Amino acid sequence: MQHWTVTANRLDDGGVTYLRADRVWTTDLQDAWTCPDKAAAEPLLAWAGEQEHVICDPYLITVEYSAEGISPLKERERIRAEGPDATLRRLGYDVGLANAHRQAG
């Protein structure tokens, strides 16, 4: 079943962040507040829009629950949540080789 949560980027370092139920921002998607109804999520998105002294461009994303926890439904959001190394490993790339290439460039 699809759920919704609020995500944004922190102003201080650009890091991905998610809104918790207590209206505190977290970098851990597993701590994010979720709601099965998009209409019920809209008020928290509106509140997040007023927090642009801490975060920028908040928006709703769709997530689902599985045995592994909360996972974004869209690939873009999976990449944002996992970070580049985990995404590369999941896609079958040799992360050590990718990191060596980044350092050499």
N, CA, C and O atoms as a GROMACS GRO file, in nm:
protein
  420
    1MET      N    1   0.083  -0.118   0.000
    1MET     CA    2   0.000   0.000   0.000
    1MET      C    3   0.088   0.125   0.000
    1MET      O    4   0.186   0.133   0.074
    2GLN      N    5   0.053   0.218  -0.080
    2GLN     CA    6   0.127   0.343  -0.096
    2GLN      C    7   0.101   0.437   0.022
    2GLN      O    8  -0.012   0.452   0.067
    3HIS      N    9   0.208   0.501   0.070
    3HIS     CA   10   0.200   0.604   0.173
    3HIS      C   11   0.270   0.728   0.120
    3HIS      O   12   0.338   0.724   0.018
    4TRP      N   13   0.252   0.838   0.190
    4TRP     CA   14   0.313   0.966   0.153
    4TRP      C   15   0.399   1.016   0.267
    4TRP      O   16   0.369   0.991   0.384
    5THR      N   17   0.507   1.087   0.234
    5THR     CA   18   0.589   1.155   0.333
    5THR      C   19   0.645   1.283   0.271
    5THR      O   20   0.641   1.300   0.150
    6VAL      N   21   0.694   1.371   0.356
    6VAL     CA   22   0.749   1.499   0.311
    6VAL      C   23   0.900   1.490   0.309
    6VAL      O   24   0.962   1.444   0.405
    7THR      N   25   0.960   1.535   0.199
    7THR     CA   26   1.104   1.541   0.188
    7THR      C   27   1.146   1.681   0.143
    7THR      O   28   1.066   1.757   0.089
    8ALA      N   29   1.272   1.713   0.167
    8ALA     CA   30   1.328   1.842   0.128
    8ALA      C   31   1.481   1.828   0.135
    8ALA      O   32   1.533   1.720   0.160
    9ASN      N   33   1.550   1.938   0.112
    9ASN     CA   34   1.694   1.942   0.131
    9ASN      C   35   1.727   2.047   0.237
    9ASN      O   36   1.665   2.153   0.242
   10ARG      N   37   1.827   2.016   0.321
   10ARG     CA   38   1.870   2.111   0.423
   10ARG      C   39   1.940   2.229   0.356
   10ARG      O   40   2.010   2.212   0.256
   11LEU      N   41   1.921   2.346   0.411
   11LEU     CA   42   1.986   2.465   0.357
   11LEU      C   43   2.136   2.467   0.386
   11LEU      O   44   2.215   2.513   0.304
   12ASP      N   45   2.177   2.418   0.504
   12ASP     CA   46   2.317   2.432   0.543
   12ASP      C   47   2.413   2.347   0.461
   12ASP      O   48   2.526   2.389   0.436
   13ASP      N   49   2.370   2.228   0.417
   13ASP     CA   50   2.463   2.143   0.340
   13ASP      C   51   2.398   2.073   0.222
   13ASP      O   52   2.465   1.997   0.151
   14GLY      N   53   2.270   2.096   0.198
   14GLY     CA   54   2.201   2.034   0.085
   14GLY      C   55   2.158   1.891   0.106
   14GLY      O   56   2.103   1.830   0.014
   15GLY      N   57   2.182   1.836   0.225
   15GLY     CA   58   2.148   1.697   0.253
   15GLY      C   59   1.999   1.669   0.243
   15GLY      O   60   1.916   1.755   0.270
   16VAL      N   61   1.968   1.546   0.203
   16VAL     CA   62   1.828   1.502   0.194
   16VAL      C   63   1.773   1.486   0.335
   16VAL      O   64   1.840   1.434   0.424
   17THR      N   65   1.651   1.532   0.354
   17THR     CA   66   1.589   1.524   0.485
   17THR      C   67   1.442   1.489   0.471
   17THR      O   68   1.379   1.514   0.368
   18TYR      N   69   1.387   1.430   0.577
   18TYR     CA   70   1.248   1.386   0.581
   18TYR      C   71   1.184   1.439   0.709
   18TYR      O   72   1.251   1.456   0.811
   19LEU      N   73   1.055   1.464   0.701
   19LEU     CA   74   0.983   1.517   0.817
   19LEU      C   75   0.935   1.404   0.906
   19LEU      O   76   0.872   1.309   0.860
   20ARG      N   77   0.968   1.415   1.035
   20ARG     CA   78   0.918   1.318   1.134
   20ARG      C   79   0.781   1.362   1.184
   20ARG      O   80   0.738   1.474   1.158
   21ALA      N   81   0.714   1.276   1.255
   21ALA     CA   82   0.582   1.305   1.309
   21ALA      C   83   0.584   1.422   1.408
   21ALA      O   84   0.484   1.492   1.422
   22ASP      N   85   0.697   1.443   1.476
   22ASP     CA   86   0.707   1.553   1.573
   22ASP      C   87   0.754   1.683   1.509
   22ASP      O   88   0.792   1.778   1.578
   23ARG      N   89   0.753   1.688   1.374
   23ARG     CA   90   0.791   1.806   1.296
   23ARG      C   91   0.937   1.845   1.313
   23ARG      O   92   0.973   1.962   1.311
   24VAL      N   93   1.019   1.744   1.329
   24VAL     CA   94   1.164   1.760   1.330
   24VAL      C   95   1.214   1.694   1.202
   24VAL      O   96   1.160   1.592   1.160
   25TRP      N   97   1.318   1.750   1.142
   25TRP     CA   98   1.373   1.694   1.018
   25TRP      C   99   1.476   1.588   1.050
   25TRP      O  100   1.554   1.603   1.145
   26THR      N  101   1.478   1.480   0.973
   26THR     CA  102   1.572   1.370   0.992
   26THR      C  103   1.632   1.329   0.858
   26THR      O  104   1.569   1.346   0.754
   27THR      N  105   1.752   1.277   0.861
   27THR     CA  106   1.814   1.226   0.739
   27THR      C  107   1.782   1.079   0.716
   27THR      O  108   1.814   1.023   0.612
   28ASP      N  109   1.718   1.015   0.813
   28ASP     CA  110   1.687   0.872   0.806
   28ASP      C  111   1.542   0.851   0.762
   28ASP      O  112   1.449   0.882   0.836
   29LEU      N  113   1.523   0.800   0.642
   29LEU     CA  114   1.389   0.776   0.591
   29LEU      C  115   1.309   0.685   0.684
   29LEU      O  116   1.186   0.698   0.691
   30GLN      N  117   1.375   0.595   0.754
   30GLN     CA  118   1.305   0.503   0.844
   30GLN      C  119   1.239   0.575   0.961
   30GLN      O  120   1.149   0.520   1.024
   31ASP      N  121   1.282   0.697   0.990
   31ASP     CA  122   1.223   0.777   1.097
   31ASP      C  123   1.115   0.872   1.047
   31ASP      O  124   1.054   0.943   1.127
   32ALA      N  125   1.091   0.874   0.918
   32ALA     CA  126   0.997   0.969   0.859
   32ALA      C  127   0.853   0.939   0.897
   32ALA      O  128   0.814   0.824   0.915
   33TRP      N  129   0.774   1.045   0.909
   33TRP     CA  130   0.631   1.034   0.927
   33TRP      C  131   0.572   0.992   0.793
   33TRP      O  132   0.614   1.043   0.689
   34THR      N  133   0.477   0.901   0.793
   34THR     CA  134   0.410   0.861   0.670
   34THR      C  135   0.260   0.862   0.690
   34THR      O  136   0.210   0.853   0.803
   35CYS      N  137   0.188   0.873   0.580
   35CYS     CA  138   0.042   0.878   0.584
   35CYS      C  139  -0.012   0.806   0.461
   35CYS      O  140   0.038   0.828   0.351
   36PRO      N  141  -0.114   0.721   0.476
   36PRO     CA  142  -0.169   0.651   0.360
   36PRO      C  143  -0.260   0.737   0.273
   36PRO      O  144  -0.305   0.692   0.168
   37ASP      N  145  -0.288   0.859   0.316
   37ASP     CA  146  -0.381   0.947   0.245
   37ASP      C  147  -0.310   1.077   0.206
   37ASP      O  148  -0.268   1.153   0.293
   38LYS      N  149  -0.298   1.103   0.077
   38LYS     CA  150  -0.229   1.223   0.029
   38LYS      C  151  -0.295   1.351   0.081
   38LYS      O  152  -0.226   1.445   0.118
   39ALA      N  153  -0.426   1.354   0.084
   39ALA     CA  154  -0.497   1.473   0.133
   39ALA      C  155  -0.462   1.503   0.279
   39ALA      O  156  -0.451   1.619   0.317
   40ALA      N  157  -0.444   1.400   0.359
   40ALA     CA  158  -0.407   1.419   0.499
   40ALA      C  159  -0.262   1.465   0.513
   40ALA      O  160  -0.225   1.524   0.615
   41ALA      N  161  -0.179   1.438   0.412
   41ALA     CA  162  -0.039   1.480   0.415
   41ALA      C  163  -0.021   1.626   0.375
   41ALA      O  164   0.080   1.687   0.408
   42GLU      N  165  -0.117   1.682   0.306
   42GLU     CA  166  -0.106   1.820   0.257
   42GLU      C  167  -0.082   1.923   0.366
   42GLU      O  168  -0.001   2.013   0.346
   43PRO      N  169  -0.149   1.916   0.483
   43PRO     CA  170  -0.122   2.016   0.588
   43PRO      C  171   0.024   2.013   0.636
   43PRO      O  172   0.081   2.118   0.664
   44LEU      N  173   0.083   1.895   0.646
   44LEU     CA  174   0.225   1.890   0.686
   44LEU      C  175   0.314   1.945   0.576
   44LEU      O  176   0.416   2.008   0.606
   45LEU      N  177   0.279   1.924   0.451
   45LEU     CA  178   0.355   1.984   0.342
   45LEU      C  179   0.344   2.136   0.349
   45LEU      O  180   0.443   2.206   0.328
   46ALA      N  181   0.226   2.188   0.377
   46ALA     CA  182   0.208   2.332   0.391
   46ALA      C  183   0.294   2.386   0.506
   46ALA      O  184   0.357   2.490   0.493
   47TRP      N  185   0.296   2.314   0.619
   47TRP     CA  186   0.380   2.354   0.732
   47TRP      C  187   0.527   2.354   0.691
   47TRP      O  188   0.602   2.446   0.723
   48ALA      N  189   0.569   2.248   0.621
   48ALA     CA  190   0.708   2.238   0.577
   48ALA      C  191   0.746   2.355   0.486
   48ALA      O  192   0.858   2.404   0.489
   49GLY      N  193   0.650   2.400   0.404
   49GLY     CA  194   0.676   2.513   0.316
   49GLY      C  195   0.707   2.641   0.391
   49GLY      O  196   0.768   2.733   0.336
   50GLU      N  197   0.667   2.648   0.516
   50GLU     CA  198   0.696   2.765   0.600
   50GLU      C  199   0.830   2.752   0.672
   50GLU      O  200   0.870   2.842   0.746
   51GLN      N  201   0.899   2.641   0.653
   51GLN     CA  202   1.026   2.615   0.722
   51GLN      C  203   1.147   2.643   0.633
   51GLN      O  204   1.255   2.587   0.654
   52GLU      N  205   1.130   2.729   0.535
   52GLU     CA  206   1.237   2.750   0.438
   52GLU      C  207   1.356   2.829   0.493
   52GLU      O  208   1.444   2.869   0.417
   53HIS      N  209   1.359   2.851   0.624
   53HIS     CA  210   1.480   2.900   0.689
   53HIS      C  211   1.570   2.783   0.730
   53HIS      O  212   1.685   2.803   0.770
   54VAL      N  213   1.516   2.661   0.719
   54VAL     CA  214   1.590   2.539   0.755
   54VAL      C  215   1.607   2.446   0.635
   54VAL      O  216   1.712   2.386   0.617
   55ILE      N  217   1.502   2.436   0.553
   55ILE     CA  218   1.502   2.345   0.438
   55ILE      C  219   1.458   2.420   0.314
   55ILE      O  220   1.409   2.533   0.323
   56CYS      N  221   1.476   2.359   0.197
   56CYS     CA  222   1.428   2.422   0.075
   56CYS      C  223   1.346   2.323  -0.008
   56CYS      O  224   1.373   2.202  -0.009
   57ASP      N  225   1.248   2.376  -0.076
   57ASP     CA  226   1.166   2.302  -0.173
   57ASP      C  227   1.108   2.171  -0.120
   57ASP      O  228   1.134   2.066  -0.178
   58PRO      N  229   1.030   2.174  -0.012
   58PRO     CA  230   0.968   2.050   0.035
   58PRO      C  231   0.864   2.000  -0.064
   58PRO      O  232   0.799   2.079  -0.133
   59TYR      N  233   0.849   1.868  -0.069
   59TYR     CA  234   0.746   1.808  -0.155
   59TYR      C  235   0.711   1.670  -0.100
   59TYR      O  236   0.784   1.613  -0.019
   60LEU      N  237   0.598   1.618  -0.147
   60LEU     CA  238   0.553   1.485  -0.106
   60LEU      C  239   0.612   1.379  -0.197
   60LEU      O  240   0.625   1.398  -0.317
   61ILE      N  241   0.649   1.265  -0.137
   61ILE     CA  242   0.691   1.149  -0.213
   61ILE      C  243   0.608   1.029  -0.171
   61ILE      O  244   0.553   1.026  -0.061
   62THR      N  245   0.601   0.930  -0.259
   62THR     CA  246   0.532   0.807  -0.227
   62THR      C  247   0.632   0.704  -0.178
   62THR      O  248   0.741   0.689  -0.233
   63VAL      N  249   0.592   0.632  -0.074
   63VAL     CA  250   0.676   0.527  -0.016
   63VAL      C  251   0.588   0.406   0.011
   63VAL      O  252   0.466   0.413   0.008
   64GLU      N  253   0.655   0.294   0.037
   64GLU     CA  254   0.583   0.172   0.076
   64GLU      C  255   0.658   0.106   0.190
   64GLU      O  256   0.778   0.128   0.208
   65TYR      N  257   0.586   0.024   0.265
   65TYR     CA  258   0.646  -0.054   0.373
   65TYR      C  259   0.675  -0.194   0.323
   65TYR      O  260   0.595  -0.254   0.251
   66SER      N  261   0.791  -0.246   0.363
   66SER     CA  262   0.828  -0.384   0.331
   66SER      C  263   0.902  -0.441   0.450
   66SER      O  264   0.914  -0.375   0.554
   67ALA      N  265   0.952  -0.562   0.436
   67ALA     CA  266   1.029  -0.624   0.544
   67ALA      C  267   1.154  -0.544   0.577
   67ALA      O  268   1.203  -0.546   0.690
   68GLU      N  269   1.207  -0.472   0.478
   68GLU     CA  270   1.328  -0.391   0.497
   68GLU      C  271   1.298  -0.255   0.557
   68GLU      O  272   1.390  -0.184   0.595
   69GLY      N  273   1.172  -0.216   0.565
   69GLY     CA  274   1.134  -0.086   0.620
   69GLY      C  275   1.066   0.000   0.515
   69GLY      O  276   0.998  -0.052   0.426
   70ILE      N  277   1.084   0.130   0.525
   70ILE     CA  278   1.022   0.225   0.433
   70ILE      C  279   1.111   0.238   0.310
   70ILE      O  280   1.232   0.257   0.321
   71SER      N  281   1.049   0.229   0.191
   71SER     CA  282   1.123   0.243   0.066
   71SER      C  283   1.047   0.337  -0.028
   71SER      O  284   0.926   0.325  -0.042
   72PRO      N  285   1.119   0.431  -0.092
   72PRO     CA  286   1.053   0.516  -0.191
   72PRO      C  287   1.009   0.434  -0.311
   72PRO      O  288   1.073   0.336  -0.347
   73LEU      N  289   0.898   0.475  -0.373
   73LEU     CA  290   0.848   0.404  -0.491
   73LEU      C  291   0.917   0.448  -0.619
   73LEU      O  292   0.927   0.369  -0.713
   74LYS      N  293   0.964   0.571  -0.625
   74LYS     CA  294   1.029   0.621  -0.747
   74LYS      C  295   1.180   0.608  -0.737
   74LYS      O  296   1.238   0.628  -0.630
   75GLU      N  297   1.242   0.575  -0.849
   75GLU     CA  298   1.387   0.556  -0.852
   75GLU      C  299   1.463   0.681  -0.807
   75GLU      O  300   1.561   0.670  -0.733
   76ARG      N  301   1.419   0.797  -0.850
   76ARG     CA  302   1.486   0.921  -0.810
   76ARG      C  303   1.491   0.933  -0.658
   76ARG      O  304   1.594   0.970  -0.602
   77GLU      N  305   1.382   0.902  -0.593
   77GLU     CA  306   1.378   0.912  -0.447
   77GLU      C  307   1.458   0.801  -0.380
   77GLU      O  308   1.511   0.822  -0.271
   78ARG      N  309   1.467   0.685  -0.443
   78ARG     CA  310   1.553   0.578  -0.389
   78ARG      C  311   1.699   0.624  -0.392
   78ARG      O  312   1.772   0.602  -0.296
   79ILE      N  313   1.740   0.687  -0.500
   79ILE     CA  314   1.877   0.736  -0.511
   79ILE      C  315   1.903   0.844  -0.406
   79ILE      O  316   2.008   0.844  -0.342
   80ARG      N  317   1.809   0.934  -0.388
   80ARG     CA  318   1.824   1.039  -0.286
   80ARG      C  319   1.834   0.977  -0.147
   80ARG      O  320   1.915   1.021  -0.065
   81ALA      N  321   1.752   0.874  -0.119
   81ALA     CA  322   1.750   0.812   0.013
   81ALA      C  323   1.874   0.728   0.040
   81ALA      O  324   1.929   0.731   0.150
   82GLU      N  325   1.919   0.653  -0.060
   82GLU     CA  326   2.030   0.559  -0.042
   82GLU      C  327   2.167   0.626  -0.053
   82GLU      O  328   2.262   0.584   0.013
   83GLY      N  329   2.176   0.728  -0.134
   83GLY     CA  330   2.305   0.786  -0.165
   83GLY      C  331   2.366   0.713  -0.283
   83GLY      O  332   2.319   0.606  -0.320
   84PRO      N  333   2.470   0.770  -0.342
   84PRO     CA  334   2.523   0.713  -0.466
   84PRO      C  335   2.586   0.575  -0.452
   84PRO      O  336   2.567   0.491  -0.540
   85ASP      N  337   2.660   0.549  -0.346
   85ASP     CA  338   2.729   0.419  -0.334
   85ASP      C  339   2.630   0.304  -0.323
   85ASP      O  340   2.645   0.203  -0.392
   86ALA      N  341   2.530   0.318  -0.237
   86ALA     CA  342   2.431   0.210  -0.220
   86ALA      C  343   2.354   0.189  -0.350
   86ALA      O  344   2.322   0.076  -0.386
   87THR      N  345   2.324   0.297  -0.419
   87THR     CA  346   2.252   0.286  -0.546
   87THR      C  347   2.337   0.213  -0.649
   87THR      O  348   2.287   0.125  -0.719
   88LEU      N  349   2.464   0.248  -0.659
   88LEU     CA  350   2.553   0.180  -0.754
   88LEU      C  351   2.564   0.032  -0.723
   88LEU      O  352   2.560  -0.052  -0.814
   89ARG      N  353   2.579  -0.003  -0.594
   89ARG     CA  354   2.587  -0.144  -0.556
   89ARG      C  355   2.459  -0.217  -0.593
   89ARG      O  356   2.464  -0.328  -0.648
   90ARG      N  357   2.344  -0.156  -0.565
   90ARG     CA  358   2.215  -0.218  -0.595
   90ARG      C  359   2.201  -0.242  -0.745
   90ARG      O  360   2.137  -0.338  -0.786
   91LEU      N  361   2.258  -0.155  -0.826
   91LEU     CA  362   2.250  -0.168  -0.972
   91LEU      C  363   2.360  -0.257  -1.029
   91LEU      O  364   2.367  -0.277  -1.150
   92GLY      N  365   2.446  -0.311  -0.941
   92GLY     CA  366   2.546  -0.407  -0.986
   92GLY      C  367   2.681  -0.349  -1.023
   92GLY      O  368   2.764  -0.420  -1.080
   93TYR      N  369   2.706  -0.222  -0.993
   93TYR     CA  370   2.835  -0.162  -1.025
   93TYR      C  371   2.935  -0.187  -0.914
   93TYR      O  372   2.898  -0.205  -0.798
   94ASP      N  373   3.062  -0.188  -0.949
   94ASP     CA  374   3.171  -0.203  -0.854
   94ASP      C  375   3.198  -0.065  -0.792
   94ASP      O  376   3.258   0.021  -0.856
   95VAL      N  377   3.153  -0.045  -0.669
   95VAL     CA  378   3.164   0.085  -0.604
   95VAL      C  379   3.309   0.124  -0.583
   95VAL      O  380   3.344   0.241  -0.595
   96GLY      N  381   3.395   0.028  -0.551
   96GLY     CA  382   3.537   0.059  -0.534
   96GLY      C  383   3.597   0.117  -0.661
   96GLY      O  384   3.674   0.212  -0.656
   97LEU      N  385   3.561   0.062  -0.774
   97LEU     CA  386   3.609   0.112  -0.902
   97LEU      C  387   3.553   0.251  -0.930
   97LEU      O  388   3.625   0.338  -0.979
   98ALA      N  389   3.426   0.272  -0.900
   98ALA     CA  390   3.365   0.403  -0.923
   98ALA      C  391   3.430   0.508  -0.835
   98ALA      O  392   3.457   0.619  -0.881
   99ASN      N  393   3.458   0.476  -0.707
   99ASN     CA  394   3.523   0.571  -0.618
   99ASN      C  395   3.665   0.601  -0.663
   99ASN      O  396   3.709   0.716  -0.656
  100ALA      N  397   3.738   0.500  -0.709
  100ALA     CA  398   3.874   0.522  -0.758
  100ALA      C  399   3.872   0.613  -0.881
  100ALA      O  400   3.958   0.699  -0.896
  101HIS      N  401   3.775   0.594  -0.967
  101HIS     CA  402   3.762   0.679  -1.085
  101HIS      C  403   3.733   0.822  -1.047
  101HIS      O  404   3.787   0.915  -1.108
  102ARG      N  405   3.647   0.844  -0.946
  102ARG     CA  406   3.615   0.979  -0.899
  102ARG      C  407   3.738   1.047  -0.842
  102ARG      O  408   3.760   1.166  -0.867
  103GLN      N  409   3.819   0.973  -0.766
  103GLN     CA  410   3.939   1.032  -0.704
  103GLN      C  411   4.045   1.062  -0.808
  103GLN      O  412   4.119   1.160  -0.794
  104ALA      N  413   4.055   0.980  -0.912
  104ALA     CA  414   4.157   1.001  -1.016
  104ALA      C  415   4.122   1.119  -1.106
  104ALA      O  416   4.212   1.183  -1.163
  105GLY      N  417   3.992   1.149  -1.120
  105GLY     CA  418   3.947   1.252  -1.212
  105GLY      C  419   3.965   1.387  -1.160
  105GLY      O  420   3.931   1.485  -1.227
   0.00000   0.00000   0.00000
